[in-house]
């Protein structure tokens, strides 16, 4: 009697798509929010230095 062993690999293309979409969203959010966050950081640093 032969026994067939199968391994379940999951939905690899789906995970690749989710990973790429997440990376794209991070880049998009970083591009939009980066300058604003830099301004907030610079202002906070200036206030601490002038204190």
LUMLUMDREN-2810 file (N, C-alpha, C; in Angstrom, 1 decimal):
<atoms>
<atom><aa>X</aa><ch>A</ch><at>N</at><xx>0.8</xx><yy>-1.2</yy><zz>0.0</zz></atom>
<atom><aa>X</aa><ch>A</ch><at>CA</at><xx>0.0</xx><yy>0.0</yy><zz>0.0</zz></atom>
<atom><aa>X</aa><ch>A</ch><at>C</at><xx>0.9</xx><yy>1.2</yy><zz>0.0</zz></atom>
<atom><aa>X</aa><ch>A</ch><at>N</at><xx>0.7</xx><yy>2.1</yy><zz>-0.9</zz></atom>
<atom><aa>X</aa><ch>A</ch><at>CA</at><xx>1.4</xx><yy>3.4</yy><zz>-1.0</zz></atom>
<atom><aa>X</aa><ch>A</ch><at>C</at><xx>0.7</xx><yy>4.5</yy><zz>-0.3</zz></atom>
<atom><aa>X</aa><ch>A</ch><at>N</at><xx>1.5</xx><yy>5.3</yy><zz>0.4</zz></atom>
<atom><aa>X</aa><ch>A</ch><at>CA</at><xx>1.0</xx><yy>6.4</yy><zz>1.1</zz></atom>
<atom><aa>X</aa><ch>A</ch><at>C</at><xx>1.4</xx><yy>7.7</yy><zz>0.5</zz></atom>
<atom><aa>X</aa><ch>A</ch><at>N</at><xx>0.5</xx><yy>8.5</yy><zz>0.1</zz></atom>
<atom><aa>X</aa><ch>A</ch><at>CA</at><xx>0.8</xx><yy>9.8</yy><zz>-0.5</zz></atom>
<atom><aa>X</aa><ch>A</ch><at>C</at><xx>0.9</xx><yy>10.9</yy><zz>0.5</zz></atom>
<atom><aa>X</aa><ch>A</ch><at>N</at><xx>2.0</xx><yy>11.5</yy><zz>0.6</zz></atom>
<atom><aa>X</aa><ch>A</ch><at>CA</at><xx>2.2</xx><yy>12.6</yy><zz>1.6</zz></atom>
<atom><aa>X</aa><ch>A</ch><at>C</at><xx>2.1</xx><yy>13.9</yy><zz>0.9</zz></atom>
<atom><aa>X</aa><ch>A</ch><at>N</at><xx>1.2</xx><yy>14.8</yy><zz>1.2</zz></atom>
<atom><aa>X</aa><ch>A</ch><at>CA</at><xx>1.2</xx><yy>16.1</yy><zz>0.6</zz></atom>
<atom><aa>X</aa><ch>A</ch><at>C</at><xx>1.4</xx><yy>17.1</yy><zz>1.7</zz></atom>
<atom><aa>X</aa><ch>A</ch><at>N</at><xx>2.1</xx><yy>18.2</yy><zz>1.3</zz></atom>
<atom><aa>X</aa><ch>A</ch><at>CA</at><xx>2.4</xx><yy>19.3</yy><zz>2.2</zz></atom>
<atom><aa>X</aa><ch>A</ch><at>C</at><xx>1.6</xx><yy>20.5</yy><zz>1.7</zz></atom>
<atom><aa>X</aa><ch>A</ch><at>N</at><xx>1.0</xx><yy>21.1</yy><zz>2.6</zz></atom>
<atom><aa>X</aa><ch>A</ch><at>CA</at><xx>0.2</xx><yy>22.3</yy><zz>2.3</zz></atom>
<atom><aa>X</aa><ch>A</ch><at>C</at><xx>1.1</xx><yy>23.5</yy><zz>2.3</zz></atom>
<atom><aa>X</aa><ch>A</ch><at>N</at><xx>1.2</xx><yy>24.1</yy><zz>1.2</zz></atom>
<atom><aa>X</aa><ch>A</ch><at>CA</at><xx>2.2</xx><yy>25.3</yy><zz>1.1</zz></atom>
<atom><aa>X</aa><ch>A</ch><at>C</at><xx>1.5</xx><yy>26.6</yy><zz>1.3</zz></atom>
<atom><aa>X</aa><ch>A</ch><at>N</at><xx>0.2</xx><yy>26.6</yy><zz>1.3</zz></atom>
<atom><aa>X</aa><ch>A</ch><at>CA</at><xx>-0.5</xx><yy>27.9</yy><zz>1.5</zz></atom>
<atom><aa>X</aa><ch>A</ch><at>C</at><xx>-0.6</xx><yy>28.7</yy><zz>0.2</zz></atom>
<atom><aa>X</aa><ch>A</ch><at>N</at><xx>-1.1</xx><yy>29.9</yy><zz>0.3</zz></atom>
<atom><aa>X</aa><ch>A</ch><at>CA</at><xx>-1.4</xx><yy>30.7</yy><zz>-0.8</zz></atom>
<atom><aa>X</aa><ch>A</ch><at>C</at><xx>-0.2</xx><yy>31.7</yy><zz>-1.0</zz></atom>
<atom><aa>X</aa><ch>A</ch><at>N</at><xx>0.9</xx><yy>31.2</yy><zz>-1.6</zz></atom>
<atom><aa>X</aa><ch>A</ch><at>CA</at><xx>2.1</xx><yy>31.9</yy><zz>-1.7</zz></atom>
<atom><aa>X</aa><ch>A</ch><at>C</at><xx>1.9</xx><yy>33.2</yy><zz>-2.5</zz></atom>
<atom><aa>X</aa><ch>A</ch><at>N</at><xx>1.3</xx><yy>33.2</yy><zz>-3.7</zz></atom>
<atom><aa>X</aa><ch>A</ch><at>CA</at><xx>1.1</xx><yy>34.4</yy><zz>-4.5</zz></atom>
<atom><aa>X</aa><ch>A</ch><at>C</at><xx>0.3</xx><yy>35.5</yy><zz>-3.7</zz></atom>
<atom><aa>X</aa><ch>A</ch><at>N</at><xx>-0.7</xx><yy>35.0</yy><zz>-2.9</zz></atom>
<atom><aa>X</aa><ch>A</ch><at>CA</at><xx>-1.4</xx><yy>36.0</yy><zz>-2.1</zz></atom>
<atom><aa>X</aa><ch>A</ch><at>C</at><xx>-0.6</xx><yy>36.7</yy><zz>-1.0</zz></atom>
<atom><aa>X</aa><ch>A</ch><at>N</at><xx>0.3</xx><yy>35.9</yy><zz>-0.4</zz></atom>
<atom><aa>X</aa><ch>A</ch><at>CA</at><xx>1.3</xx><yy>36.5</yy><zz>0.6</zz></atom>
<atom><aa>X</aa><ch>A</ch><at>C</at><xx>2.2</xx><yy>37.5</yy><zz>-0.1</zz></atom>
<atom><aa>X</aa><ch>A</ch><at>N</at><xx>2.7</xx><yy>37.1</yy><zz>-1.3</zz></atom>
<atom><aa>X</aa><ch>A</ch><at>CA</at><xx>3.6</xx><yy>38.0</yy><zz>-2.0</zz></atom>
<atom><aa>X</aa><ch>A</ch><at>C</at><xx>2.9</xx><yy>39.3</yy><zz>-2.3</zz></atom>
<atom><aa>X</aa><ch>A</ch><at>N</at><xx>1.6</xx><yy>39.2</yy><zz>-2.8</zz></atom>
<atom><aa>X</aa><ch>A</ch><at>CA</at><xx>0.8</xx><yy>40.4</yy><zz>-3.1</zz></atom>
<atom><aa>X</aa><ch>A</ch><at>C</at><xx>0.6</xx><yy>41.3</yy><zz>-1.9</zz></atom>
<atom><aa>X</aa><ch>A</ch><at>N</at><xx>0.3</xx><yy>40.6</yy><zz>-0.8</zz></atom>
<atom><aa>X</aa><ch>A</ch><at>CA</at><xx>0.0</xx><yy>41.4</yy><zz>0.5</zz></atom>
<atom><aa>X</aa><ch>A</ch><at>C</at><xx>1.3</xx><yy>42.1</yy><zz>0.9</zz></atom>
<atom><aa>X</aa><ch>A</ch><at>N</at><xx>2.5</xx><yy>41.4</yy><zz>0.8</zz></atom>
<atom><aa>X</aa><ch>A</ch><at>CA</at><xx>3.7</xx><yy>42.0</yy><zz>1.2</zz></atom>
<atom><aa>X</aa><ch>A</ch><at>C</at><xx>4.1</xx><yy>43.2</yy><zz>0.3</zz></atom>
<atom><aa>X</aa><ch>A</ch><at>N</at><xx>3.9</xx><yy>43.0</yy><zz>-1.0</zz></atom>
<atom><aa>X</aa><ch>A</ch><at>CA</at><xx>4.2</xx><yy>44.2</yy><zz>-2.0</zz></atom>
<atom><aa>X</aa><ch>A</ch><at>C</at><xx>3.3</xx><yy>45.3</yy><zz>-1.7</zz></atom>
<atom><aa>X</aa><ch>A</ch><at>N</at><xx>2.0</xx><yy>45.1</yy><zz>-1.5</zz></atom>
<atom><aa>X</aa><ch>A</ch><at>CA</at><xx>1.0</xx><yy>46.2</yy><zz>-1.3</zz></atom>
<atom><aa>X</aa><ch>A</ch><at>C</at><xx>1.4</xx><yy>46.9</yy><zz>0.1</zz></atom>
<atom><aa>X</aa><ch>A</ch><at>N</at><xx>1.8</xx><yy>46.1</yy><zz>1.1</zz></atom>
<atom><aa>X</aa><ch>A</ch><at>CA</at><xx>2.1</xx><yy>46.8</yy><zz>2.3</zz></atom>
<atom><aa>X</aa><ch>A</ch><at>C</at><xx>3.4</xx><yy>47.6</yy><zz>2.2</zz></atom>
<atom><aa>X</aa><ch>A</ch><at>N</at><xx>4.4</xx><yy>47.1</yy><zz>1.4</zz></atom>
<atom><aa>X</aa><ch>A</ch><at>CA</at><xx>5.6</xx><yy>47.9</yy><zz>1.2</zz></atom>
<atom><aa>X</aa><ch>A</ch><at>C</at><xx>5.2</xx><yy>49.2</yy><zz>0.4</zz></atom>
<atom><aa>X</aa><ch>A</ch><at>N</at><xx>4.3</xx><yy>49.1</yy><zz>-0.6</zz></atom>
<atom><aa>X</aa><ch>A</ch><at>CA</at><xx>3.9</xx><yy>50.2</yy><zz>-1.3</zz></atom>
<atom><aa>X</aa><ch>A</ch><at>C</at><xx>3.2</xx><yy>51.3</yy><zz>-0.5</zz></atom>
<atom><aa>X</aa><ch>A</ch><at>N</at><xx>2.4</xx><yy>50.8</yy><zz>0.4</zz></atom>
<atom><aa>X</aa><ch>A</ch><at>CA</at><xx>1.7</xx><yy>51.8</yy><zz>1.3</zz></atom>
<atom><aa>X</aa><ch>A</ch><at>C</at><xx>2.7</xx><yy>52.5</yy><zz>2.3</zz></atom>
<atom><aa>X</aa><ch>A</ch><at>N</at><xx>3.6</xx><yy>51.7</yy><zz>2.8</zz></atom>
<atom><aa>X</aa><ch>A</ch><at>CA</at><xx>4.6</xx><yy>52.3</yy><zz>3.6</zz></atom>
<atom><aa>X</aa><ch>A</ch><at>C</at><xx>5.4</xx><yy>53.4</yy><zz>2.9</zz></atom>
<atom><aa>X</aa><ch>A</ch><at>N</at><xx>5.8</xx><yy>53.1</yy><zz>1.7</zz></atom>
<atom><aa>X</aa><ch>A</ch><at>CA</at><xx>6.5</xx><yy>54.1</yy><zz>0.9</zz></atom>
<atom><aa>X</aa><ch>A</ch><at>C</at><xx>5.7</xx><yy>55.3</yy><zz>0.6</zz></atom>
<atom><aa>X</aa><ch>A</ch><at>N</at><xx>4.4</xx><yy>55.1</yy><zz>0.3</zz></atom>
<atom><aa>X</aa><ch>A</ch><at>CA</at><xx>3.5</xx><yy>56.2</yy><zz>0.0</zz></atom>
<atom><aa>X</aa><ch>A</ch><at>C</at><xx>3.3</xx><yy>57.1</yy><zz>1.2</zz></atom>
<atom><aa>X</aa><ch>A</ch><at>N</at><xx>3.0</xx><yy>56.5</yy><zz>2.3</zz></atom>
<atom><aa>X</aa><ch>A</ch><at>CA</at><xx>2.8</xx><yy>57.2</yy><zz>3.6</zz></atom>
<atom><aa>X</aa><ch>A</ch><at>C</at><xx>4.0</xx><yy>58.0</yy><zz>4.0</zz></atom>
<atom><aa>X</aa><ch>A</ch><at>N</at><xx>5.2</xx><yy>57.3</yy><zz>3.8</zz></atom>
<atom><aa>X</aa><ch>A</ch><at>CA</at><xx>6.5</xx><yy>58.0</yy><zz>4.2</zz></atom>
<atom><aa>X</aa><ch>A</ch><at>C</at><xx>6.7</xx><yy>59.2</yy><zz>3.3</zz></atom>
<atom><aa>X</aa><ch>A</ch><at>N</at><xx>6.4</xx><yy>59.1</yy><zz>2.0</zz></atom>
<atom><aa>X</aa><ch>A</ch><at>CA</at><xx>6.6</xx><yy>60.2</yy><zz>1.1</zz></atom>
<atom><aa>X</aa><ch>A</ch><at>C</at><xx>5.7</xx><yy>61.4</yy><zz>1.4</zz></atom>
<atom><aa>X</aa><ch>A</ch><at>N</at><xx>4.4</xx><yy>61.1</yy><zz>1.9</zz></atom>
<atom><aa>X</aa><ch>A</ch><at>CA</at><xx>3.5</xx><yy>62.2</yy><zz>2.2</zz></atom>
<atom><aa>X</aa><ch>A</ch><at>C</at><xx>3.8</xx><yy>62.7</yy><zz>3.6</zz></atom>
<atom><aa>X</aa><ch>A</ch><at>N</at><xx>4.0</xx><yy>61.9</yy><zz>4.5</zz></atom>
<atom><aa>X</aa><ch>A</ch><at>CA</at><xx>4.2</xx><yy>62.4</yy><zz>5.9</zz></atom>
<atom><aa>X</aa><ch>A</ch><at>C</at><xx>5.6</xx><yy>62.7</yy><zz>6.3</zz></atom>
<atom><aa>X</aa><ch>A</ch><at>N</at><xx>6.6</xx><yy>62.3</yy><zz>5.5</zz></atom>
<atom><aa>X</aa><ch>A</ch><at>CA</at><xx>8.0</xx><yy>62.5</yy><zz>5.9</zz></atom>
<atom><aa>X</aa><ch>A</ch><at>C</at><xx>8.3</xx><yy>64.0</yy><zz>6.1</zz></atom>
<atom><aa>X</aa><ch>A</ch><at>N</at><xx>8.0</xx><yy>64.9</yy><zz>5.2</zz></atom>
<atom><aa>X</aa><ch>A</ch><at>CA</at><xx>8.4</xx><yy>66.3</yy><zz>5.4</zz></atom>
<atom><aa>X</aa><ch>A</ch><at>C</at><xx>7.6</xx><yy>66.9</yy><zz>6.6</zz></atom>
<atom><aa>X</aa><ch>A</ch><at>N</at><xx>6.4</xx><yy>66.5</yy><zz>6.8</zz></atom>
<atom><aa>X</aa><ch>A</ch><at>CA</at><xx>5.7</xx><yy>67.1</yy><zz>8.0</zz></atom>
<atom><aa>X</aa><ch>A</ch><at>C</at><xx>6.3</xx><yy>66.6</yy><zz>9.3</zz></atom>
<atom><aa>X</aa><ch>A</ch><at>N</at><xx>6.7</xx><yy>65.3</yy><zz>9.3</zz></atom>
<atom><aa>X</aa><ch>A</ch><at>CA</at><xx>7.3</xx><yy>64.8</yy><zz>10.5</zz></atom>
<atom><aa>X</aa><ch>A</ch><at>C</at><xx>8.7</xx><yy>65.4</yy><zz>10.7</zz></atom>
<atom><aa>X</aa><ch>A</ch><at>N</at><xx>9.4</xx><yy>65.7</yy><zz>9.7</zz></atom>
<atom><aa>X</aa><ch>A</ch><at>CA</at><xx>10.7</xx><yy>66.3</yy><zz>9.8</zz></atom>
<atom><aa>X</aa><ch>A</ch><at>C</at><xx>10.6</xx><yy>67.7</yy><zz>10.4</zz></atom>
<atom><aa>X</aa><ch>A</ch><at>N</at><xx>9.5</xx><yy>68.4</yy><zz>9.9</zz></atom>
<atom><aa>X</aa><ch>A</ch><at>CA</at><xx>9.3</xx><yy>69.7</yy><zz>10.5</zz></atom>
<atom><aa>X</aa><ch>A</ch><at>C</at><xx>8.9</xx><yy>69.7</yy><zz>12.0</zz></atom>
<atom><aa>X</aa><ch>A</ch><at>N</at><xx>8.1</xx><yy>68.8</yy><zz>12.4</zz></atom>
<atom><aa>X</aa><ch>A</ch><at>CA</at><xx>7.8</xx><yy>68.6</yy><zz>13.8</zz></atom>
<atom><aa>X</aa><ch>A</ch><at>C</at><xx>9.0</xx><yy>68.3</yy><zz>14.6</zz></atom>
<atom><aa>X</aa><ch>A</ch><at>N</at><xx>9.9</xx><yy>67.4</yy><zz>14.1</zz></atom>
<atom><aa>X</aa><ch>A</ch><at>CA</at><xx>11.1</xx><yy>67.0</yy><zz>14.8</zz></atom>
<atom><aa>X</aa><ch>A</ch><at>C</at><xx>12.0</xx><yy>68.2</yy><zz>14.9</zz></atom>
<atom><aa>X</aa><ch>A</ch><at>N</at><xx>12.2</xx><yy>69.0</yy><zz>13.8</zz></atom>
<atom><aa>X</aa><ch>A</ch><at>CA</at><xx>13.1</xx><yy>70.1</yy><zz>13.8</zz></atom>
<atom><aa>X</aa><ch>A</ch><at>C</at><xx>12.6</xx><yy>71.2</yy><zz>14.8</zz></atom>
<atom><aa>X</aa><ch>A</ch><at>N</at><xx>11.3</xx><yy>71.4</yy><zz>14.8</zz></atom>
<atom><aa>X</aa><ch>A</ch><at>CA</at><xx>10.7</xx><yy>72.4</yy><zz>15.8</zz></atom>
<atom><aa>X</aa><ch>A</ch><at>C</at><xx>10.9</xx><yy>72.0</yy><zz>17.2</zz></atom>
<atom><aa>X</aa><ch>A</ch><at>N</at><xx>10.7</xx><yy>70.7</yy><zz>17.5</zz></atom>
<atom><aa>X</aa><ch>A</ch><at>CA</at><xx>10.9</xx><yy>70.2</yy><zz>18.9</zz></atom>
<atom><aa>X</aa><ch>A</ch><at>C</at><xx>12.3</xx><yy>70.3</yy><zz>19.3</zz></atom>
<atom><aa>X</aa><ch>A</ch><at>N</at><xx>13.3</xx><yy>70.0</yy><zz>18.4</zz></atom>
<atom><aa>X</aa><ch>A</ch><at>CA</at><xx>14.7</xx><yy>70.1</yy><zz>18.7</zz></atom>
<atom><aa>X</aa><ch>A</ch><at>C</at><xx>15.1</xx><yy>71.6</yy><zz>18.9</zz></atom>
<atom><aa>X</aa><ch>A</ch><at>N</at><xx>14.6</xx><yy>72.5</yy><zz>18.1</zz></atom>
<atom><aa>X</aa><ch>A</ch><at>CA</at><xx>14.9</xx><yy>73.9</yy><zz>18.3</zz></atom>
<atom><aa>X</aa><ch>A</ch><at>C</at><xx>14.4</xx><yy>74.4</yy><zz>19.7</zz></atom>
<atom><aa>X</aa><ch>A</ch><at>N</at><xx>13.2</xx><yy>73.9</yy><zz>20.1</zz></atom>
<atom><aa>X</aa><ch>A</ch><at>CA</at><xx>12.7</xx><yy>74.4</yy><zz>21.4</zz></atom>
<atom><aa>X</aa><ch>A</ch><at>C</at><xx>13.5</xx><yy>73.8</yy><zz>22.5</zz></atom>
<atom><aa>X</aa><ch>A</ch><at>N</at><xx>14.0</xx><yy>72.6</yy><zz>22.4</zz></atom>
<atom><aa>X</aa><ch>A</ch><at>CA</at><xx>14.8</xx><yy>72.0</yy><zz>23.4</zz></atom>
<atom><aa>X</aa><ch>A</ch><at>C</at><xx>16.2</xx><yy>72.7</yy><zz>23.5</zz></atom>
<atom><aa>X</aa><ch>A</ch><at>N</at><xx>16.7</xx><yy>73.0</yy><zz>22.4</zz></atom>
<atom><aa>X</aa><ch>A</ch><at>CA</at><xx>18.0</xx><yy>73.7</yy><zz>22.3</zz></atom>
<atom><aa>X</aa><ch>A</ch><at>C</at><xx>17.9</xx><yy>75.1</yy><zz>22.9</zz></atom>
<atom><aa>X</aa><ch>A</ch><at>N</at><xx>16.8</xx><yy>75.8</yy><zz>22.6</zz></atom>
<atom><aa>X</aa><ch>A</ch><at>CA</at><xx>16.7</xx><yy>77.2</yy><zz>23.1</zz></atom>
<atom><aa>X</aa><ch>A</ch><at>C</at><xx>16.2</xx><yy>77.3</yy><zz>24.5</zz></atom>
<atom><aa>X</aa><ch>A</ch><at>N</at><xx>15.9</xx><yy>76.2</yy><zz>25.1</zz></atom>
<atom><aa>X</aa><ch>A</ch><at>CA</at><xx>15.4</xx><yy>76.2</yy><zz>26.5</zz></atom>
<atom><aa>X</aa><ch>A</ch><at>C</at><xx>16.5</xx><yy>76.4</yy><zz>27.4</zz></atom>
</atoms>
